[in-house]
């Protein structure tokens, strides 16, 4: 602080408000970046599993998916959603317009809707 410089109460209040706003905006940007990375990671997981053809052979694939689920500590439904996500999007998601937490209707051949992506903010 410059020698002899004293903040008035209103200047101090503005300083606090500005810093609060910076912290909140920084946290929001960090959450959005983490969300984008999570979506990309799930897409890549779906791609990797799909390339093994595990979902093509029902019994064998189901067994491997259960093993993966247990080994990785990830719910097997999440792994199946990753595969569905990969198959639903031709290329890796870019930008900030997808999030894993929004509801996405599964194709007609699937019995129930899958929870996953559509928009960044789903509140």
C-alpha positions in Angstrom: 0.0 0.0 0.0 1.3 3.4 -0.9 2.6 5.3 2.1 -0.1 7.6 3.6 -2.8 6.1 1.4 -6.0 5.3 3.3 -9.1 3.7 1.8 -12.4 5.3 2.5 -15.2 3.0 3.7 -16.9 3.2 0.3 -13.6 2.5 -1.5 -13.0 -0.5 0.8 -16.5 -1.7 0.1 -16.0 -1.5 -3.6 -12.7 -3.4 -3.3 -14.4 -6.2 -1.3 -17.2 -6.3 -3.9 -14.8 -6.4 -6.8 -12.7 -9.2 -5.3 -15.8 -11.2 -4.4 -17.0 -10.9 -8.0 -13.6 -12.0 -9.3 -13.6 -15.0 -7.0 -17.1 -16.0 -8.0 -16.3 -15.6 -11.8 -13.1 -17.6 -11.4 -14.9 -20.4 -9.7 -17.6 -20.4 -12.4 -14.9 -20.6 -15.1 -13.1 -23.4 -13.3 -16.3 -25.4 -13.0 -17.2 -24.9 -16.6 -13.7 -26.0 -17.7 -13.9 -29.1 -15.4 -17.3 -29.9 -16.9 -16.0 -29.7 -20.5 -13.1 -32.0 -19.6 -15.4 -34.5 -18.0 -17.6 -34.5 -21.0 -14.6 -35.1 -23.3 -13.3 -37.8 -21.0 -16.6 -39.7 -21.1 -16.7 -39.4 -24.9 -13.2 -40.8 -25.1 -14.1 -43.7 -22.7 -17.1 -44.5 -24.9 -14.9 -44.5 -28.0 -12.3 -46.8 -26.3 -14.9 -49.3 -25.2 -16.7 -49.1 -28.6 -13.4 -49.9 -30.4 -13.2 -53.1 -28.5 -16.6 -54.1 -29.8 -17.7 -55.0 -26.3 -21.3 -54.0 -26.8 -21.6 -56.1 -30.0 -21.3 -59.5 -28.1 -24.1 -59.2 -25.5 -23.0 -61.8 -22.9 -19.3 -61.4 -23.2 -19.5 -57.6 -23.4 -21.8 -57.5 -20.4 -19.3 -59.5 -18.4 -16.4 -57.3 -19.4 -18.4 -54.2 -18.6 -19.2 -55.5 -15.2 -15.5 -56.3 -14.6 -14.5 -52.9 -15.8 -17.1 -51.3 -13.5 -15.7 -53.1 -10.5 -12.1 -52.6 -11.4 -12.5 -48.9 -12.1 -15.0 -48.2 -9.3 -17.4 -46.7 -11.9 -21.0 -47.7 -12.2 -21.6 -49.9 -15.2 -24.5 -47.7 -16.3 -22.0 -44.9 -16.6 -19.8 -47.0 -18.9 -22.8 -47.8 -21.0 -23.8 -44.2 -21.2 -20.3 -43.3 -22.3 -20.6 -45.8 -25.2 -24.0 -44.4 -26.1 -22.6 -40.8 -25.9 -19.8 -41.7 -28.2 -22.2 -43.4 -30.7 -24.5 -40.4 -30.5 -21.9 -37.8 -31.4 -19.7 -38.4 -34.5 -16.8 -36.4 -33.2 -15.4 -35.3 -29.8 -17.5 -32.5 -28.3 -15.9 -29.1 -28.7 -16.6 -25.9 -26.9 -18.8 -25.4 -23.9 -22.2 -26.4 -25.1 -22.4 -29.9 -23.5 -22.6 -31.2 -19.9 -22.9 -34.7 -18.6 -25.7 -33.9 -16.1 -28.5 -32.9 -18.5 -31.1 -35.4 -19.6 -30.9 -36.9 -23.1 -33.5 -39.2 -24.5 -32.2 -42.5 -25.6 -32.9 -43.8 -29.1 -36.2 -45.7 -29.4 -34.5 -49.1 -29.3 -33.3 -48.4 -25.7 -35.8 -49.1 -22.9 -35.2 -46.0 -20.8 -33.8 -42.5 -21.1 -30.2 -42.0 -20.4 -28.9 -39.1 -18.3 -26.3 -37.1 -20.0 -25.6 -34.0 -22.1 -27.3 -31.4 -24.0 -26.5 -27.9 -22.8 -24.0 -26.2 -20.5 -26.5 -24.8 -18.0 -29.4 -27.0 -17.2 -30.7 -25.2 -14.1 
